[in-house]
Amino acid sequence: MNVTSELLFRVIFSALWLFFLANLARVMYLTRRTTGKQLARHLGWLQIAAVTLAVPYFLGAVLYGLFPGWIVVLLIPLPDWFRLVMVAVAAAGIFFAVWGLRVLGKNWAPSVSGVRNDTTLVTTGPYGIVRNPIYLGIYVSITSLALVAASWLLLLPGLALCAILYTQMSKEEAALVDRFGDAYREYMKRTPRFIPKIRHDQSAQRRKQR
């Protein structure tokens, strides 16, 4: 393994994580004084499982960034070119999640806390592309950063965490339907959950041009 390239991957990995965490901290700071009560307060097994799986993932991230020698036996033999591609994918995922966080602003609440009763429905920016840009960005970045680190210690809990969050997302959307009613149902009809309707939008534009 090339020591220089491995150091570069560690620096990029750490920088991307710090960028995401800094933006998450900013949004948490903006929402710290909100007075709206949570519509869901109790932690269910999905939330507990998500927090439990997040611990080994973030532990793996810290070990890779600071003490890579401790997890060398858990490395995945991946070529440098593939890891570089994953750097670009991870950056795109993180920027998309951060975009979603910034647009959501004071409407954001941790998924384990539910939906506040003072939340307004946001359908602009990335929310006009997909309904769950933060989740989508997190899924992409969690998986791709694990491949940048080339570590099973990040990849396995990361994939499990994505599966748990995906299940949790359905419960969140049900809470949003309860909160916004028909407005959110109409939003669900015109905006996909994850995959943008690129072909659909292009067809619509062609029809308008005729």
C-alpha positions in Angstrom: 0.0 0.0 0.0 1.4 3.4 -0.9 1.8 5.4 2.3 1.4 8.8 0.5 -1.8 7.9 -1.2 -3.2 6.4 2.0 -2.4 9.6 3.9 -4.2 11.5 1.2 -7.3 9.4 1.5 -7.3 9.8 5.3 -7.0 13.6 4.9 -9.9 13.7 2.4 -12.0 11.4 4.4 -11.5 13.5 7.6 -12.2 16.8 5.7 -15.4 15.5 4.3 -16.6 14.3 7.6 -15.7 17.5 9.4 -17.5 19.5 6.7 -20.7 17.6 7.2 -20.5 17.6 11.0 -19.8 21.4 11.0 -22.9 22.0 8.9 -25.0 19.6 11.1 -23.8 21.5 14.2 -24.8 24.8 12.6 -28.4 23.6 11.9 -28.6 22.2 15.5 -27.5 25.6 16.8 -30.2 27.3 14.7 -32.9 25.0 16.0 -31.9 24.9 19.7 -34.3 27.7 20.7 -37.3 26.5 18.8 -40.4 26.3 21.0 -42.5 23.8 19.0 -43.2 20.5 20.7 -42.4 17.2 19.2 -45.2 15.2 17.7 -43.2 12.0 18.5 -41.3 11.8 21.7 -40.6 8.2 22.5 -37.6 6.2 21.1 -38.8 3.1 19.3 -36.6 0.1 18.5 -35.7 1.5 15.1 -34.3 4.7 16.6 -32.4 2.7 19.2 -31.0 0.3 16.6 -29.9 3.3 14.5 -28.1 4.9 17.4 -26.5 1.6 18.3 -25.2 1.0 14.7 -24.0 4.6 14.5 -21.6 4.0 17.4 -19.3 1.4 15.6 -19.5 3.4 12.4 -18.3 6.6 13.9 -15.8 4.7 16.0 -14.4 3.2 12.8 -14.3 6.7 11.2 -12.3 8.0 14.2 -9.9 5.0 14.2 -9.3 5.3 10.4 -8.7 9.1 10.6 -6.4 9.0 13.7 -5.2 5.4 14.3 -5.4 3.5 11.0 -3.0 0.9 12.3 -5.6 -0.3 14.7 -7.9 -1.5 12.0 -5.5 -2.6 9.4 -6.7 -6.2 9.6 -10.2 -5.0 8.6 -9.1 -3.3 5.3 -10.8 -4.1 2.0 -8.3 -4.5 -0.8 -9.6 -1.8 -3.2 -7.6 -0.1 -6.0 -6.8 3.6 -5.6 -8.7 4.6 -8.7 -11.9 3.1 -7.3 -11.4 4.9 -3.9 -10.9 8.2 -5.8 -14.2 7.7 -7.6 -15.8 7.1 -4.2 -14.3 10.3 -2.9 -16.2 12.2 -5.7 -19.4 10.2 -4.9 -19.0 10.9 -1.1 -18.5 14.6 -1.8 -21.6 14.8 -3.9 -23.6 12.9 -1.2 -22.4 15.2 1.6 -23.0 18.4 -0.4 -26.6 17.2 -1.2 -27.3 16.4 2.4 -25.9 19.7 3.5 -28.0 21.5 0.9 -31.0 19.8 2.3 -30.1 20.7 5.9 -29.5 24.4 4.9 -32.8 24.7 3.0 -34.7 23.0 5.8 -33.1 25.3 8.4 -35.1 25.8 11.5 -37.7 23.2 10.3 -35.1 20.4 10.9 -35.5 18.0 13.8 -33.5 14.8 14.5 -35.4 11.8 13.2 -35.3 10.3 16.7 -37.3 13.3 17.9 -40.1 13.2 15.4 -41.7 16.2 13.7 -42.3 19.5 15.5 -45.8 20.9 15.5 -44.4 24.3 14.3 -42.7 22.7 11.2 -43.6 24.2 7.8 -43.6 22.1 4.7 -40.5 22.8 2.5 -40.7 21.8 -1.1 -38.0 24.0 -2.7 -34.3 23.4 -3.5 -33.4 19.7 -3.1 -36.9 19.1 -1.8 -38.2 19.9 -5.2 -36.0 17.1 -6.6 -36.6 14.3 -4.0 -38.6 14.2 -0.8 -35.6 13.0 1.3 -32.4 14.7 0.2 -30.8 14.5 3.6 -31.4 10.8 3.8 -30.3 10.3 0.2 -27.1 12.3 0.8 -26.4 10.4 4.0 -26.9 7.0 2.4 -24.5 7.8 -0.4 -21.9 9.4 1.8 -21.9 6.7 4.5 -21.4 3.9 1.9 -18.9 5.7 -0.3 -16.8 7.0 2.7 -16.6 3.5 4.0 -15.2 2.5 0.6 -12.8 5.5 0.6 -11.5 4.2 3.9 -11.6 0.6 2.5 -12.6 -0.7 5.8 -15.1 -3.4 6.8 -15.4 -1.7 10.2 -17.2 1.2 8.4 -18.9 -0.6 5.6 -20.8 -3.3 7.5 -22.4 -1.1 10.2 -22.8 1.6 7.6 -24.9 -0.6 5.3 -26.9 -1.8 8.3 -27.4 1.7 9.5 -28.7 2.7 6.0 -31.3 -0.1 6.1 -32.5 1.0 9.6 -32.8 4.6 8.5 -34.7 3.6 5.4 -37.3 1.8 7.6 -37.4 4.8 9.9 -38.0 7.1 7.0 -41.4 5.5 6.3 -42.5 6.3 9.8 -41.3 9.9 9.4 -43.3 10.4 6.2 -46.4 9.0 8.0 -45.9 11.6 10.7 -45.6 14.3 8.0 -48.8 13.2 6.5 -50.4 13.5 9.9 -48.9 17.0 10.2 -49.6 18.4 6.8 -52.4 16.2 5.5 -53.4 16.6 1.8 -50.6 19.1 1.2 -48.0 16.4 1.9 -49.9 13.7 0.0 -49.9 16.0 -3.1 -46.2 16.6 -2.5 -45.6 12.8 -2.4 -47.4 12.4 -5.7 -45.3 14.9 -7.6 -42.0 14.4 -5.9 -40.2 11.0 -5.8 -38.7 9.7 -2.6 -35.1 9.1 -3.9 -34.7 8.9 -7.7 -35.3 12.2 -9.5 -37.8 12.0 -12.4 -35.3 13.1 -14.9 -36.9 11.3 -17.9 -40.3 12.4 -16.8 -39.2 16.0 -16.5 -37.5 15.9 -19.9 -40.6 14.5 -21.5 -42.7 17.2 -19.9 -40.4 19.9 -21.2 -40.6 18.5 -24.7 -44.4 18.5 -24.6 -44.3 22.2 -23.5 -42.0 23.1 -26.3 -44.4 21.6 -29.0 
